[in-house]
């Protein structure tokens, strides 16, 4: 049921992006109104990622459900995407494949894990890369709290700078080729903040 | 300070409606995160007066786009105020100059006078060593890309110690008559063969760096720190660094500011590129 609702939501978003297509493709740069439409689409994917991370991290989530959610979360990303993680005590970045990052999150040794998200997102401009794909970065902030049964707890706030790729794609609808803009997530830089 | 308070108050007013479900501690943190300059993109937009207090973009044609009042409000909060490296008078002069109504100055990510300095860790011949990579943006294909413009790497620098004194070793000026048999003495078992090169010879560390990467002697490990250098505004240099610390004066902020005169621009660039 959940998956069906999600598919419906994506269908609506794709339809929404279809409307955005025609003006965008007519010119080289993304015009402000279309940029807002693309931002909404990208933000929707980032929100899905946030939700999936909360579920994967939650100790109440069954193993099989967590695996399914990891699959869904991985689908949001472009191939070879990585998470680059650093902390206040370790400024060097450690690099993980997206799946590996999720698996490590699931395996954290706490009895209770709460992941909340600040109501902050910052969306950069879109820059065109050499192959014509647009690239941007969305910044969000996560609050993590892990507690063990023996009363030990750990809290941190992490900044997540998430790459978004915006690419023009084509699909066939009723024999007609329709162009639309698709958003995929890419590398994510995870930094612990002192805030 | 008053501007910081006004900006914080404005942010507070804006966001009383959001953050529901968050603890008081988180709400407090959230206000600070809103004030933080979260991306280089946000630094550029705030510098140029191209976004509102919530981070929503103003576009060319919007009433507030690059508004003088907005810029005067934002610019003072774009400086690092905690380490004390920037004189308040110099900062005021800078703000006055970039917001001058007759000739306002704006920043652009693609400006050739802006570059990044990346401090990275490599293993060189099995030993962990840091290097500075100087990155610049270049136009390529349908868009842009970041490329490595130069590198500063201590093992290379130590390798080249060119003696330019009158006492330096040389190949005598009649070597040609001997079929340059003097080369054997010059190059065999010689630690610094660069003394037999022209006066103007400068080693190209980037080529060496690429060679060592290709040869497998140098392996990338991780990035430690990033900062940006701006020479985009005439007669000024400023450095942009990321400050990850408690409070409102955080994120990407101007960490160094200098008025440049005469040939100081080139001197400063040489200094940054470790060419002195």
Interface residues (C-beta under 8 A of the other chain):
Chain A: X32 X35 X84 X88 X91 X92 X93 X94 X95 X116 X118 X119 X120 X122 X123 X124 X125 X127 X128 X129 X130 X131 X132 X137 X139 X141 X143 X157 X159 X161 X191 X193 X194 X195
Chain B: X15 X18 X19 X20 X21 X22 X26 X29 X30 X32 X33 X34 X36 X38 X39 X41 X42 X55 X57 X59 X109 X121 X140 X141 X142 X143 X144 X145 X221 X222 X223 X224 X225 X244 X245 X246 X250
